[in-house]
Amino acid sequence: MEKIKTLCLYGGTVHDYKACGEGITAALKKCDAFDLTIVEDDLDVLVAPNLDPYDLFVFYYTLGELTDAQKNGLLNWVASGKGYAGVHSAADSFRECPEYRAMVGGYFLTHPKYRDYQVSIVDPDHPITRDMVEFTVTDEQYIVSYDKRNHILATALHKGEALPVAWTKKWSKGRVFWLALGHNGDSCKDPNFALLLQRGAKWAATPPPAKEDK
C-alpha cells in the first residue's frame, strides 16, 4: 500500500518543539503508513505550491505570525481536499489570524499545571477512537474555546466541565484533526498519544466518503 506523503512542521516558541517533534515523528514512524518529510521552524513551506506534493500536514507550533501568502497557501491547500493534523499548541499558533483559528476549530485560552489527568472517550465508534477506553496521561491540559460543531472524540474534566482533548472537523473538502496532548517530549512518548496521533493523521489524509457527516 502506498504511504501517505506527509509534511511535518515543528517550530515556534515556548514549547520544546525539537523534543516534541522527535516524539511525533517517532509515533508516526511506528505504524509505517507515512512517508515523512520533516521541516523545522520554516513557515515558508506553507506558501503555494510548496505543499502540493503532500497529502497530509502535521503541525506542532506555538505562537508566530503568518504572512498572507503562508496563510492562503495552507488554508487553500487543506480546503482542496488535503489533511491537517494539529498537535497541542497548534491551537495556540497565529493568534492574530482568525481564518487559521476557524480552520483548526478552536484556540487556546489557558491551562492548569502540568499533571496527571483522565481522558474519556466520547465516541468509541469513530475510526480514530474505536475500541479505546478511558486512560490517564501526564500532560498539560489545554483549555480551549472551540466551535461546537466540531466532532468531539475525547474529553477531560476541568473544574467539573468536560473539555475537548481531540476533535475532527471539515475545512471545505479537507479534513482537520486536532489533539490537545503533547506538551513536551515525555508526553509525546505516551502510547495513547501515539495511537490517537497515528489514527487521527490517517483519518485526516483519507478522502471522506461522499455523505460523511463528521
C-alpha positions as a LaTeX table, in Angstrom:
\begin{tabular}{lrrr}
\hline
Residue & $x$ (\AA) & $y$ (\AA) & $z$ (\AA) \\
\hline
Met1 & 0.00 & 0.00 & 0.00 \\
Glu2 & 1.31 & 3.42 & $-0.94$ \\
Lys3 & 2.38 & 5.54 & 2.00 \\
Ile4 & 0.79 & 8.88 & 2.84 \\
Lys5 & 3.03 & 11.72 & 1.71 \\
Thr6 & 3.33 & 13.77 & 4.88 \\
Leu7 & 4.96 & 17.09 & 5.69 \\
Cys8 & 5.69 & 17.64 & 9.39 \\
Leu9 & 6.44 & 21.18 & 10.52 \\
Tyr10 & 7.75 & 21.76 & 14.04 \\
Gly11 & 8.65 & 25.17 & 15.44 \\
Gly12 & 7.68 & 28.28 & 17.32 \\
Thr13 & 8.48 & 29.45 & 20.83 \\
Val14 & 7.53 & 28.42 & 24.41 \\
His15 & 7.44 & 24.65 & 23.85 \\
Asp16 & 10.45 & 22.43 & 23.19 \\
Tyr17 & 9.45 & 21.78 & 19.61 \\
Lys18 & 12.57 & 19.74 & 18.90 \\
Ala19 & 11.79 & 17.16 & 21.60 \\
Cys20 & 8.10 & 17.16 & 20.71 \\
Gly21 & 8.92 & 16.88 & 17.03 \\
Glu22 & 11.10 & 13.86 & 17.72 \\
Gly23 & 8.26 & 12.26 & 19.69 \\
Ile24 & 5.69 & 12.98 & 16.98 \\
Thr25 & 7.99 & 11.66 & 14.26 \\
Ala26 & 8.70 & 8.50 & 16.26 \\
Ala27 & 4.99 & 7.91 & 16.82 \\
Leu28 & 4.17 & 8.27 & 13.14 \\
Lys29 & 7.03 & 6.01 & 12.09 \\
Lys30 & 5.77 & 3.19 & 14.30 \\
Cys31 & 2.77 & 2.43 & 12.10 \\
Asp32 & 4.69 & 2.60 & 8.78 \\
Ala33 & 1.85 & 4.39 & 6.99 \\
Phe34 & 3.57 & 7.72 & 6.37 \\
Asp35 & 6.27 & 8.94 & 4.01 \\
Leu36 & 7.63 & 11.72 & 6.22 \\
Thr37 & 9.34 & 14.98 & 5.32 \\
Ile38 & 10.45 & 16.99 & 8.37 \\
Val39 & 10.84 & 20.79 & 8.39 \\
Glu40 & 11.83 & 22.88 & 11.41 \\
Asp41 & 10.69 & 26.44 & 12.02 \\
Asp42 & 10.24 & 27.49 & 8.38 \\
Leu43 & 6.75 & 28.78 & 7.69 \\
Asp44 & 7.56 & 29.47 & 4.07 \\
Val45 & 6.90 & 25.80 & 3.33 \\
Leu46 & 3.23 & 26.84 & 3.53 \\
Val47 & 3.49 & 29.19 & 0.54 \\
Ala48 & 1.89 & 27.72 & $-2.58$ \\
Pro49 & 2.80 & 25.48 & $-4.32$ \\
Asn50 & 5.18 & 24.05 & $-1.70$ \\
Leu51 & 2.50 & 21.82 & $-0.11$ \\
Asp52 & 1.31 & 20.36 & $-3.40$ \\
Pro53 & 3.41 & 17.15 & $-3.24$ \\
Tyr54 & 1.80 & 16.15 & 0.08 \\
Asp55 & $-1.50$ & 14.67 & 1.23 \\
Leu56 & $-1.09$ & 15.41 & 4.94 \\
Phe57 & 0.30 & 18.25 & 7.04 \\
Val58 & 1.27 & 17.50 & 10.67 \\
Phe59 & 1.80 & 20.65 & 12.71 \\
Tyr60 & 3.41 & 21.36 & 16.08 \\
Tyr61 & 3.98 & 25.08 & 16.56 \\
Thr62 & 3.40 & 27.80 & 19.16 \\
Leu63 & 2.57 & 31.49 & 18.58 \\
Gly64 & 4.11 & 33.08 & 15.47 \\
Glu65 & 2.59 & 35.08 & 12.65 \\
Leu66 & 1.51 & 34.17 & 9.15 \\
Thr67 & 2.03 & 36.23 & 6.04 \\
Asp68 & $-0.90$ & 36.33 & 3.63 \\
Ala69 & 0.98 & 34.02 & 1.28 \\
Gln70 & 1.60 & 31.48 & 4.08 \\
Lys71 & $-1.97$ & 31.66 & 5.34 \\
Asn72 & $-3.54$ & 31.31 & 1.91 \\
Gly73 & $-1.15$ & 28.53 & 0.94 \\
Leu74 & $-2.12$ & 26.41 & 3.95 \\
Leu75 & $-5.84$ & 27.12 & 4.13 \\
Asn76 & $-6.43$ & 26.72 & 0.40 \\
Trp77 & $-4.39$ & 23.52 & 0.29 \\
Val78 & $-6.41$ & 21.92 & 3.10 \\
Ala79 & $-9.67$ & 23.16 & 1.57 \\
Ser80 & $-8.78$ & 21.47 & $-1.73$ \\
Gly81 & $-9.17$ & 18.08 & $-0.07$ \\
Lys82 & $-5.99$ & 17.54 & 1.95 \\
Gly83 & $-5.42$ & 16.59 & 5.59 \\
Tyr84 & $-4.31$ & 18.66 & 8.58 \\
Ala85 & $-3.31$ & 17.15 & 11.94 \\
Gly86 & $-2.56$ & 19.74 & 14.61 \\
Val87 & $-0.91$ & 18.77 & 17.89 \\
His88 & $-1.26$ & 20.59 & 21.24 \\
Ser89 & $-0.09$ & 24.17 & 20.67 \\
Ala90 & $-1.18$ & 24.09 & 17.04 \\
Ala91 & $-4.29$ & 25.60 & 18.67 \\
Asp92 & $-2.12$ & 28.40 & 20.08 \\
Ser93 & $-0.49$ & 29.41 & 16.81 \\
Phe94 & $-1.10$ & 32.59 & 14.84 \\
Arg95 & $-3.35$ & 34.29 & 17.40 \\
Glu96 & $-3.95$ & 37.23 & 15.08 \\
Cys97 & $-5.26$ & 35.05 & 12.25 \\
Pro98 & $-8.98$ & 34.29 & 12.62 \\
Glu99 & $-9.02$ & 32.23 & 9.42 \\
Tyr100 & $-6.43$ & 29.84 & 10.81 \\
Arg101 & $-8.35$ & 29.54 & 14.08 \\
Ala102 & $-11.51$ & 28.78 & 12.13 \\
Met103 & $-9.79$ & 26.02 & 10.18 \\
Val104 & $-8.39$ & 24.36 & 13.32 \\
Gly105 & $-11.77$ & 24.66 & 15.03 \\
Gly106 & $-10.71$ & 26.34 & 18.27 \\
Tyr107 & $-7.97$ & 28.16 & 20.12 \\
Phe108 & $-6.06$ & 28.08 & 23.39 \\
Leu109 & $-7.32$ & 30.04 & 26.40 \\
Thr110 & $-5.33$ & 28.77 & 29.39 \\
His111 & $-4.08$ & 25.64 & 31.12 \\
Pro112 & $-3.84$ & 24.23 & 34.64 \\
Lys113 & $-0.49$ & 22.98 & 35.89 \\
Tyr114 & 1.19 & 20.01 & 34.25 \\
Arg115 & $-0.30$ & 17.00 & 36.00 \\
Asp116 & $-1.94$ & 13.59 & 35.74 \\
Tyr117 & $-5.48$ & 13.69 & 34.38 \\
Gln118 & $-8.01$ & 11.31 & 32.92 \\
Val119 & $-9.09$ & 11.30 & 29.29 \\
Ser120 & $-12.54$ & 9.93 & 28.47 \\
Ile121 & $-13.51$ & 8.59 & 25.05 \\
Val122 & $-16.70$ & 10.25 & 23.81 \\
Asp123 & $-17.07$ & 8.40 & 20.50 \\
Pro124 & $-15.80$ & 4.79 & 20.75 \\
Asp125 & $-17.13$ & 4.02 & 17.26 \\
His126 & $-15.11$ & 6.61 & 15.33 \\
Pro127 & $-12.11$ & 5.24 & 13.38 \\
Ile128 & $-9.75$ & 7.36 & 15.48 \\
Thr129 & $-11.03$ & 6.28 & 18.90 \\
Arg130 & $-12.58$ & 2.91 & 18.06 \\
Asp131 & $-12.36$ & 0.43 & 20.94 \\
Met132 & $-10.34$ & 2.83 & 23.10 \\
Val133 & $-11.23$ & 3.20 & 26.76 \\
Glu134 & $-10.52$ & 6.00 & 29.21 \\
Phe135 & $-6.89$ & 6.45 & 30.17 \\
Thr136 & $-4.67$ & 8.67 & 32.31 \\
Val137 & $-1.94$ & 10.93 & 30.96 \\
Thr138 & 0.74 & 13.15 & 32.47 \\
Asp139 & 0.48 & 16.25 & 30.32 \\
Glu140 & $-0.60$ & 19.86 & 30.11 \\
Gln141 & $-4.37$ & 20.10 & 29.65 \\
Tyr142 & $-5.36$ & 22.74 & 27.13 \\
Ile143 & $-8.48$ & 24.74 & 27.91 \\
Val144 & $-9.83$ & 25.97 & 24.60 \\
Ser145 & $-12.60$ & 27.97 & 23.03 \\
Tyr146 & $-13.96$ & 25.77 & 20.27 \\
Asp147 & $-16.58$ & 25.50 & 17.57 \\
Lys148 & $-19.46$ & 23.46 & 18.95 \\
Arg149 & $-19.91$ & 21.94 & 15.50 \\
Asn150 & $-16.61$ & 20.07 & 15.88 \\
His151 & $-16.96$ & 16.33 & 16.30 \\
Ile152 & $-15.53$ & 15.71 & 19.77 \\
Leu153 & $-13.77$ & 12.37 & 20.17 \\
Ala154 & $-12.31$ & 12.62 & 23.67 \\
Thr155 & $-12.61$ & 14.93 & 26.67 \\
Ala156 & $-11.09$ & 15.63 & 30.08 \\
Leu157 & $-12.60$ & 17.36 & 33.10 \\
His158 & $-11.56$ & 20.84 & 34.18 \\
Lys159 & $-13.43$ & 22.36 & 37.13 \\
Gly160 & $-16.25$ & 19.92 & 36.52 \\
Glu161 & $-16.62$ & 20.67 & 32.81 \\
Ala162 & $-15.78$ & 18.15 & 30.09 \\
Leu163 & $-13.50$ & 19.88 & 27.60 \\
Pro164 & $-12.13$ & 18.56 & 24.29 \\
Val165 & $-8.94$ & 16.55 & 24.08 \\
Ala166 & $-9.40$ & 15.53 & 20.44 \\
Trp167 & $-11.77$ & 16.53 & 17.65 \\
Thr168 & $-12.33$ & 16.33 & 13.91 \\
Lys169 & $-13.92$ & 18.76 & 11.50 \\
Lys170 & $-14.15$ & 19.63 & 7.85 \\
Trp171 & $-12.49$ & 22.51 & 6.07 \\
Ser172 & $-14.31$ & 22.64 & 2.73 \\
Lys173 & $-13.16$ & 19.40 & 1.03 \\
Gly174 & $-10.37$ & 18.82 & 3.55 \\
Arg175 & $-10.24$ & 17.09 & 6.90 \\
Val176 & $-8.90$ & 18.51 & 10.17 \\
Phe177 & $-7.83$ & 16.61 & 13.29 \\
Trp178 & $-6.66$ & 18.31 & 16.49 \\
Leu179 & $-5.12$ & 16.61 & 19.53 \\
Ala180 & $-4.60$ & 18.52 & 22.78 \\
Leu181 & $-1.99$ & 16.11 & 24.15 \\
Gly182 & 1.76 & 16.54 & 23.63 \\
His183 & 3.13 & 19.35 & 25.80 \\
Asn184 & 6.69 & 18.04 & 25.96 \\
Gly185 & 8.91 & 15.21 & 24.80 \\
Asp186 & 7.83 & 12.86 & 27.58 \\
Ser187 & 4.12 & 13.48 & 26.85 \\
Cys188 & 4.71 & 12.63 & 23.20 \\
Lys189 & 6.05 & 9.19 & 24.22 \\
Asp190 & 2.74 & 8.17 & 25.78 \\
Pro191 & 1.27 & 5.17 & 23.87 \\
Asn192 & $-2.23$ & 6.65 & 23.84 \\
Phe193 & $-0.85$ & 9.87 & 22.38 \\
Ala194 & 0.84 & 7.84 & 19.68 \\
Leu195 & $-2.29$ & 5.83 & 18.88 \\
Leu196 & $-4.52$ & 8.91 & 18.64 \\
Leu197 & $-1.98$ & 10.74 & 16.50 \\
Gln198 & $-1.47$ & 7.81 & 14.14 \\
Arg199 & $-5.18$ & 7.25 & 13.67 \\
Gly200 & $-6.00$ & 10.95 & 13.50 \\
Ala201 & $-3.35$ & 11.56 & 10.88 \\
Lys202 & $-4.56$ & 8.63 & 8.78 \\
Trp203 & $-8.15$ & 9.84 & 9.08 \\
Ala204 & $-7.22$ & 13.38 & 8.04 \\
Ala205 & $-5.32$ & 12.15 & 5.00 \\
Thr206 & $-8.14$ & 9.88 & 3.80 \\
Pro207 & $-10.61$ & 11.40 & 1.32 \\
Pro208 & $-14.00$ & 11.49 & 3.04 \\
Pro209 & $-16.99$ & 9.49 & 1.78 \\
Ala210 & $-19.48$ & 11.47 & $-0.26$ \\
Lys211 & $-22.03$ & 11.57 & 2.59 \\
Glu212 & $-19.65$ & 11.95 & 5.53 \\
Asp213 & $-21.16$ & 13.95 & 8.36 \\
Lys214 & $-18.30$ & 14.00 & 10.93 \\
\hline
\end{tabular}
